[in-house]
Amino acid sequence: MRNLYSDPARPGLTTNSARYRIWVVTWGQLLDQAERRVQAFRSALELVSTEQTSRDYLQSKHAEFIPPLVDRDTPQ
């Protein structure tokens, strides 16, 4: 146990050597951190994905493969 490390200011850090660091976290902590990173990227990029924006994108990029969309609210 030569590299055993404990620092209350850095919870989860168990090994701190000159070449590497090992962090131990729970799955919940890992998923929470990932969700916060996704939210930060989403807000930084101001991404809004809705069914309508998806349809608009597909129609603009691949119109030759997609039949014209029919508006369900409009009587025919």
N, C-alpha and C positions, 0 to 999 in steps of 0.2 A: 504494500500500500504506500509506495513511495510518493506518488503524485496526488494523494488525497487532498482535496481542497474544500474549504468551507468559508463562504463570505456572505453574511446576511444581506449585503447590498446587491448581491448577484445571485439570487436564488436559482437553484437548478444547476449551477456550475459545479461539477464534481471533480474535474481534473483540469488543471491549468499548467501546461508545460510550455517550454519555449517553442515547440513544434506544433502543438495542437491543444485544443480545448474540447472537453466533453461536457455537454449539457444534458440533463435528465429532466424531462417534462412529462406531464400526463397527456393522454390523447385529447382530453378536453382543452387543455392549455394550447396544444398544438393547433387544434381546429379553430379555436378562438383567435389565435394570432393570424392564421390564414384568412379567416373571415374579415378581420380588420384590414389586412393588406388588400384584399379584393375590394372592400368598400372604399379604401383610399384611392385605388386605381380608378374605380368606377367614377367617383366624384371628380377626380383630377381630369379624367377624359370626358366627363359629362355624357356618358353613354346612356341612351334611353332605348331599350329594345322592347317594342310592342309587336303585336301581331300585324298591325298595319305597317309599321316601319319595315318589318321583315318582308311582307308582301311587296311593298314598294321597291325594296332592294332587289328582290328576285325578279320582279318585272323589268326593272331597268337594266339588269345585268344579263338576264337570260330570257328575254322576251320571245326569242324565236322558238323556245322549247315549251313555253307556257301558253295555254289558250287564254283568251281574254277573260278577265274576272268579271263575274256578274254580280251586281250589287243586290244583295238579298232583300233590302228594304224597298227597292224600286219595283213597282208592279210591271209585269211584262206584257 
